């Protein structure tokens, strides 16, 4: 990669500096080397060198080895040039050798040290074992004790360094950041209050065991004692970390909040989180959440549950009654049940997730995926720390249940060797065997009271009963005549209910498993996909493929209320959940319905959105409404302030939408059904009379006044008022189209010959003007709102800016920091910034006015950052949509960016300059 004026080596140095800051270090930690003064650097280097001397002289027979080497080091430091000091960063590769040679290399005594002895010092197994690093750096050295050296066995995370570390591309820090106050750190304090010993002091201590230790001023003795006390507390904390890692992390998190207060006045107080890197890099990263006090309501528009016809969906309820869970693709979505706009997404599985369940304690969630893996992760911390990962079965997991004490877990599904397994959640140790059923198991549950019982529902039409622990097969119940889709114990454990494909619901005794009776005759006319108990165990909610949910009285086994959910296939009910006062059901469409017992004909509210990858994104002309379209042909409009949404009604494309743009009161869409359609924004419905049939599959569209230009395979069509006015045959395959609103130029990107074709639109006729060469297939192009620039991105990972109408490069900087194909580019309304989204799951925001400057901000723990940036504009958002490529971007205003991806989520990002 060629960048004018910047060598690859300098870029590598910049990257290395960022990596060093983000690493977890052990023993001792310091801020970025460039931010230390000369005295601080000398003091730290002397401390590191003294440890090397102690280890070297321990095996040496030379007289006064310690004294001579330490005196040599002091003299070398005193005469060392600042540039040499800068190059001795102890966290770089090969730092040990560099520091050793810099301190003793030119001395008469050092010349008598044999090369072989020195080589063995740097390469012994013990040395490598103690350093714990492949880089041979001193950032992970051991700590001095009463002897010359003592190994540190624990890995203590220190917090040090400025709150935001910014560097230029050549690795130099931003000058004003050198004056920024550092967070308090005891290692740094000790470093600054230490001083180098004089040669006389070293010679006076000849033979003393204190060689290799830094001298401390008497006034610092009290502080030193507090360090010792802190070290004892630290050892205790490490014992806590090993025995109770999640409790340790929560404790550390609380201490961090006390030690590093963060100004969160610009975001919601409820949902603000301070994020800290492992080596102490603190960056202002926040999830946008409702902030009613300021009126700026920002959301993540979370995906709906991914449903499949004929398959039950499992909803997980929070035992505290605040949240509920479901899955979509590789993600687990956590939504607030009172305000579903508040959502969190966990995306750490490497394959699609089928089920997620809260532990009864509420502190953990277990999620199971298609490969048979179960991940158990923390719910308290925003970063959702992984506690355990197990692989209990060799196929898709369909259901998970926890024991009431949160210690045991049963998982069931389509394993190759077994269809279920029960084990300890802490260790994975087996506590029984799930057997006795001959086909895949769809559902399972733990009895919430002693004596413990397990129940499973299988596709062999039986219910398995297991007693334990250790759990052993006891019997099967065979009342069902079709697949058993769901089994659930009542909250008091006295009964359990089962629902099957035969439309029947049965009740059994929770302790003896004796048959109690049937609910309804039958309960539903279609398969039963879900049952949910009222918290007092007196009522039961059922969901069915007959497009109804029903509420039953358990004692009399009679119907209380029937909820008719619709008449279409998408209205089939595939799951239900009773969470406190809320009764929820899920339709085959993915919609989440809040049922109203008092008005069963109309839900209290319906959560809508997408459960298939989102392919298009645009705004209404007044920028108050966000429109998103998915590959299943559905379009959803979202209120940009509140997140309220509604699906566009009427007969649409029925398949993937490739282009969408709004003008006036119309929203134009182009789909792979080879049609151009329009939506009346006022009525939120497709206009049936304005369908334009295209000759080939459309790839993109744009609007010039009231003229719609559609780029299709081998053809560019010009339409107006629902009629095709002209078409231009082309010999390439287009990918996108953008129109300059001032001069009427039309830019069409090509994926077949790596070019951008520029046309002039005169009336309804297109005439080619020029073409721009790229090194990879062109994926997107967009003219700036002021019509002065054209930005183009391609599959070669580049974003290129052209001036208009000359179509020359706007600058000589290469915007090529993406790691994979760039899918989309978007302009900020003020034309100062360009956002690009990529297959590599990242978003980069480029500065048009300062194209050479950039800073990198990675959100390792916070998946949805609030980026609070100062002077350097180019922002790199890592894992914007984890494990999902970015498909489209659009700016809501100068400080708000919207992104969509294949994870079906729409995310709002705030980019604010201080």
Steps between C-alpha positions, in 0.01 A plus 500: 500500500657833390431814696680824411750614757443212737716193502367155572736482796347810655150366452610176664636703791163675534317169501747354752441791735125440491545127554731556798245723666217252455695196632449366850835528672631332810714613786547865414344731247590846372327747271595535136876558488472830312297652782773455766758765582874435467539445876209256507644305209843484661355389833295228337786376282729486803244294689471254211877489449559432871283190474703381202819560698370307799418199284824519305726532805323222690694250287816709459824448694637844411581720799272797558288396204194688624682819585696522176203436277269739687761777492538435129126529454477826697776656290342382177164649599654831601661544159222344294348713225124564509457328165664186641270512802198527272609188311529291819126448543491192728184367335643451155630176355856422612493763776716293738795483263465866401500625859784269604727605213414869541595491867818288491600465136770768486651446845843351567361259758213399274742405225630219722158334512510203268259492210396149588406592856302800384321295237399237752362771730254607236398154383466279806174318549457656841538846352231437242274340757527798733454758230181342373547670166615402158624849433783482757385837624529628855140609530435163661806485726512379856493723805788571737485375857734481798733290286607604156197353328174321567269362236148635484256216434183702457379723220392829649309740272621853566326808373733757354530738210288792379127455461534511121833433331534664162790468262587625154559245221876519559456393863554839666252587776278805461692779681212622718441147624843503667362763737183310573491381864535126544268290712642422841710185498711378790772361271530837331501678835781279627686557176475877529588516868806281445841634407815354356765411761833673475820309425614564857184341637551193284864464605407549866259209476755266344406143588163604638189311416341830402673509164250530221238689700407861442556733792200678646503841660431492879190709447365218285550227762140522614380480140728200448339321796159563347628335182595193705154493657347537155711208381361280776150604403590428142604144582167452673321639197680254275375214715149641452562528127595133473215368713221737397601669173171676431473639852859623461418674171197671655712619793769635268231670292364681805850614597561628148181704509614658829854563380417626150176700503384563144293796388181348364295816487439453130349153528235325701605461866330162522688338215837676512798269538871581528705263289859424588756309296698225668811715537306798622410677177170667577285612210158660515293221348129498568191338361242751384190458718189709569571826680163658569650781701678638195241386245767329288367144482751271323469126463627179364213366292550136594428205275187292546519128584606279210207260450451185295168351401423179688767565765434633852686810615625529858462833682709544814373700794701699753426366853507861619222583255682777312618341174427224255722310258491359150745423222563604142791367298817509708348744747315482829272802540417627849205741510342694780147369535349835606692702241608265217689787336771438761689203360836330528650252256746222584686374194776262603380173350673389182184349352123563528358495852177309561415566864602713799382474860561701817622314807254512794746730680484743209879545492571277200357413162561169325471500122516197272578496129481285189833329563397371843699753702370667814646831614432620855556872537455778751196729490619762748788648300431668169782304336334168600807315621508135400495266798502161329461338162402135460417269210247259653345363179618468143219682324253790520382588850125559516436574867681571827381481860672596826455336838338731758833545681673607174756221542382242247389524142328277247525553125313310228499494122615299200826349620665226297582276798241622746204735497567668834740540787482618861811646664637743758498858373822580685718211383314318223509179702225257406228452761289247317393364166222601263386182327191294427374700199573402142476833315603861539388673817326834450447622856613447860443640846625472859257464786538823703468323837631190672499215435665595170354364179577542131251480215567489126271514197607303193414452135428134579172634652607429860579693815808378686506502880833505687575489872818601680760625545672315350216501251384168360223406265183395684218479245338651193151645467330414173174695492607708198453363148728752324828674579523642852601863441510647850507391866498735799471464879272735692684755717402313818611166353169325571411447133655498157336558164583367155396617155529306175453510127170320554354823642464349846613630838535259793557552872708270723586483868832674559633246750363163390448589131154344515259610230259767630292584195466674165441869454235558234382235261733567332653826609577619145422413141867523411826397658583645842839675493516652846355492850562755776385498862367791699736574794240372749464171303122545467477583129669378183566679171534298179614602149407311185543477127123552467579875536363525854622524855278376781483562872389206718391450858719217633270377776193461279700452177256738330555783251514855639595709195590441137729739311447497122826622348408518130418301191825469303775242529723765659250523787574149624612514865830322563580597860364662815631636832332610823725758663346669802198690376602464136369227268718474188466295184709481183350477152659314211574844353724564802267761647488500881146549630408639843167331566213685668279276715233770517499553122609173337423623148780757504843471662616778728794548265690313233877517463580507129816522295713253307616145559674465164814687380442867423609597149386863453480812714379854437335801666179688436546843337463674838744250660253417777433143386742217433409241237660156498438216256600136532573215264155348562345809341361672810547871571478650848482869586645618832444825682853636531432649844290237676577178315130432441456303181250364254528267205408632155170349393386371164635271234873557480787326325480179700876458474826687545496877463813643335419870482293752695474880495237754613392824338198714569222274626628187329748229592635315196623142530662259254501125564627184337149431373614740222260778594516859618229576755397802705367541852269783604675641806178649637306172495805276555383265226611394154328674211367212290466707181858624475697183429768530231610173343875490438677289239753357745587480867556846657814569703440857617304819445521875552269796441557826311211739555209264418699275267602158633809338351529124557823313430417141404698210361607608149266800498445845651135605502363855532147517644256770601150488653488122484604476134824401333616790282825362362764237552869465422653162428836441667763226472590486869326396820413803715501504879382849593385834367525858631390829343656844542203724573670815367640402161303181433799266478417133563769274649453125450737254664598176329591167658604334175775735375591699816388836364274791584315630196399867500199596287329831426122497543335733251122490520459122501810408301826366641830581327832361623743769613800318650599195697712449812729200545512305827708203614199297610128463434318822587246442776356845574520863390348819635507869407539742790198710605678815375567322167875578514628146556441141402607226739539143375580176682601164361573138578872582514441655846541858374294816543588759235393864487465692171436866428205596282470576211871432427488147649855531624631358827411741781817417698803274484417305815388142473188415697562129519484391862219249458598132503241379249255619236344839571125472449365848558595867526295791632546877529435708809251782426772766538730311258786498752502124556453177308402177671588162353374157604669176413485124485753508786216611736655844553403859435758767421420870496731702277571872519468680170675813632787310671539179300848423640407489867336213676464334834395145573242421765414135551206390710611164633242482776239747385347374181305817433720802563414857572807662346606819674782633282697821509723634224597195297204413287558163336337248733529125481211311662598137543229234500223748429280204412686200649527204263287687247600708203376858474256528211388865504575830676324835517550816707202625697681825580856627543545305825286192443575206273269207427625158392332175401643155443434137437439452873158666442583779749477872433744694715524867584848644557573840641821665379552816699789745488603660828 
